[in-house]
């Protein structure tokens, strides 16, 4: 597997670099409502405007107003933003030394289906972002994984060919989408398994 010459490594963010706790955020939104956190998440995830929110066709304030009306909450925009960001665990999943090591040899990029509220929070609060000069977000590109558009944008930003790139994601279908474009892929399952996957591709991690 180490026969290809790799020049770039593209990481997903959620559940690969940052733990995601949907219930923590939904519990905040559920306060004072008759709906359970699970019911609220189901309503949001299946909302017809969810793709518009994830792909940048709604502003944060429009999303807040839409959800407030949908759920019947009286949360201010500031309160909503704070609760919305509770889904992101403050402690990163990977040690900074990994990215410091990788960045010396490879171009590092982020590729995530995410929204503007989370982007602003993540870029302000997680130190590892400084090792990723290329950051491709669905809300900025106007498309979500597994659309080829987002992968090709990450390749363009990294100035590499697909054959020179490995993509890492916790969702196997998104890894397969990257492989279909010619990239190497690692289905993320745990930090030790990630290290093994990188080593299998000939990437020095320690």
BAVEXMAR-373942 format. One line per field, with one value per residue (C-alpha): residue number from 1; x, y, z. Coordinates in steps of 0.1 Angstrom, whole numbers, padded with zeros to 4 digits. Layout:
i NUM, ...
u X, ...
v Y, ...
w Z, ...
This chain:
i 1, 2, 3, 4, 5, 6, 7, 8, 9, 10, 11, 12, 13, 14, 15, 16, 17, 18, 19, 20, 21, 22, 23, 24, 25, 26, 27, 28, 29, 30, 31, 32, 33, 34, 35, 36, 37, 38, 39, 40, 41, 42, 43, 44, 45, 46, 47, 48, 49, 50, 51, 52, 53, 54, 55, 56, 57, 58, 59, 60, 61, 62, 63, 64, 65, 66, 67, 68, 69, 70, 71, 72, 73, 74, 75, 76, 77, 78, 79, 80, 81, 82, 83, 84, 85, 86, 87, 88, 89, 90, 91, 92, 93, 94, 95, 96, 97, 98, 99, 100, 101, 102, 103, 104, 105, 106, 107, 108, 109, 110, 111, 112, 113, 114, 115, 116, 117, 118, 119, 120, 121, 122, 123, 124, 125, 126, 127, 128, 129, 130, 131, 132, 133, 134, 135, 136, 137, 138, 139, 140, 141, 142, 143, 144, 145, 146, 147, 148, 149, 150, 151, 152, 153, 154, 155, 156, 157, 158, 159, 160, 161, 162, 163, 164, 165, 166, 167, 168, 169, 170, 171, 172, 173, 174, 175, 176, 177, 178, 179, 180, 181, 182, 183, 184, 185, 186, 187, 188, 189, 190, 191, 192, 193, 194, 195, 196, 197, 198, 199, 200, 201, 202, 203, 204, 205, 206
u 0000, 0030, 0039, 0021, 0039, 0017, 0019, -0013, -0035, -0071, -0089, -0126, -0133, -0163, -0156, -0121, -0105, -0133, -0157, -0194, -0221, -0254, -0274, -0255, -0266, -0301, -0306, -0300, -0325, -0350, -0351, -0386, -0400, -0422, -0399, -0370, -0334, -0338, -0370, -0355, -0324, -0347, -0367, -0336, -0318, -0349, -0358, -0362, -0339, -0310, -0292, -0295, -0280, -0251, -0244, -0244, -0277, -0289, -0272, -0267, -0294, -0319, -0312, -0317, -0351, -0361, -0353, -0368, -0401, -0400, -0394, -0412, -0382, -0375, -0338, -0319, -0294, -0265, -0281, -0288, -0252, -0238, -0261, -0255, -0217, -0221, -0221, -0183, -0162, -0136, -0109, -0095, -0092, -0057, -0024, -0010, 0023, 0007, -0001, 0032, 0050, 0028, 0029, 0067, 0063, 0027, 0001, -0027, -0063, -0097, -0128, -0161, -0198, -0205, -0221, -0209, -0216, -0195, -0168, -0164, -0163, -0138, -0114, -0114, -0110, -0089, -0052, -0047, -0063, -0031, -0016, -0043, -0038, -0065, -0100, -0129, -0164, -0197, -0212, -0185, -0184, -0222, -0220, -0217, -0199, -0201, -0204, -0172, -0173, -0160, -0132, -0121, -0120, -0098, -0074, -0074, -0066, -0039, -0024, -0021, -0035, -0059, -0033, -0010, -0036, -0051, -0085, -0096, -0132, -0153, -0180, -0171, -0193, -0173, -0141, -0153, -0163, -0127, -0114, -0136, -0118, -0084, -0074, -0062, -0086, -0086, -0119, -0113, -0121, -0097, -0064, -0043, -0060, -0054, -0017, -0016, -0034, -0010, 0020, 0005, 0006, 0043, 0036, 0059, 0040, 0066
v 0000, 0023, 0023, 0056, 0089, 0109, 0146, 0156, 0143, 0154, 0149, 0150, 0169, 0155, 0122, 0122, 0153, 0166, 0144, 0151, 0150, 0157, 0150, 0177, 0204, 0190, 0189, 0226, 0232, 0210, 0231, 0243, 0223, 0191, 0175, 0151, 0158, 0128, 0142, 0176, 0162, 0141, 0172, 0192, 0165, 0158, 0195, 0203, 0233, 0213, 0209, 0247, 0253, 0228, 0241, 0278, 0289, 0302, 0327, 0318, 0343, 0329, 0293, 0305, 0321, 0290, 0266, 0289, 0290, 0253, 0243, 0272, 0284, 0319, 0316, 0347, 0343, 0344, 0318, 0296, 0299, 0289, 0258, 0249, 0247, 0224, 0195, 0201, 0185, 0210, 0184, 0174, 0137, 0138, 0150, 0182, 0164, 0143, 0173, 0190, 0159, 0154, 0191, 0189, 0165, 0167, 0193, 0191, 0199, 0197, 0186, 0188, 0189, 0217, 0251, 0287, 0287, 0256, 0269, 0301, 0283, 0256, 0280, 0301, 0274, 0245, 0249, 0221, 0243, 0262, 0231, 0230, 0258, 0243, 0241, 0231, 0234, 0224, 0257, 0276, 0254, 0249, 0211, 0183, 0150, 0126, 0151, 0151, 0189, 0191, 0166, 0183, 0216, 0201, 0187, 0221, 0239, 0215, 0217, 0179, 0151, 0126, 0099, 0119, 0122, 0102, 0110, 0101, 0100, 0081, 0075, 0047, 0060, 0093, 0074, 0053, 0086, 0098, 0064, 0066, 0098, 0081, 0090, 0065, 0063, 0055, 0047, 0062, 0040, 0049, 0069, 0037, 0024, 0057, 0055, 0019, 0031, 0059, 0037, 0012, 0040, 0046, 0078, 0084, 0093, 0090
w 0000, 0004, -0033, -0041, -0034, -0010, -0007, 0011, 0040, 0042, 0075, 0083, 0116, 0135, 0153, 0139, 0153, 0176, 0195, 0188, 0215, 0199, 0230, 0250, 0225, 0221, 0258, 0259, 0231, 0249, 0281, 0287, 0258, 0258, 0232, 0242, 0230, 0206, 0192, 0187, 0169, 0147, 0138, 0130, 0111, 0089, 0085, 0048, 0053, 0069, 0035, 0030, 0064, 0059, 0024, 0031, 0017, 0051, 0074, 0111, 0121, 0096, 0109, 0145, 0136, 0116, 0144, 0170, 0151, 0144, 0180, 0197, 0217, 0229, 0229, 0218, 0189, 0214, 0236, 0206, 0193, 0227, 0229, 0193, 0199, 0229, 0204, 0200, 0228, 0240, 0242, 0207, 0199, 0186, 0201, 0185, 0180, 0153, 0131, 0139, 0126, 0096, 0086, 0081, 0052, 0040, 0031, 0056, 0048, 0065, 0048, 0068, 0064, 0088, 0093, 0099, 0136, 0142, 0118, 0138, 0171, 0160, 0143, 0175, 0201, 0187, 0184, 0158, 0131, 0127, 0111, 0084, 0059, 0036, 0051, 0030, 0046, 0030, 0041, 0022, -0009, -0014, -0015, 0010, 0011, -0007, -0036, -0057, -0055, -0020, -0025, -0057, -0039, -0012, -0039, -0056, -0024, -0016, -0051, -0054, -0076, -0061, -0064, -0041, -0014, 0015, 0030, 0065, 0077, 0103, 0077, 0053, 0025, 0025, 0024, -0006, -0023, -0020, -0032, -0063, -0072, -0069, -0034, -0008, 0021, 0058, 0076, 0110, 0140, 0168, 0173, 0174, 0142, 0126, 0133, 0119, 0088, 0082, 0087, 0062, 0036, 0044, 0064, 0093, 0124, 0152
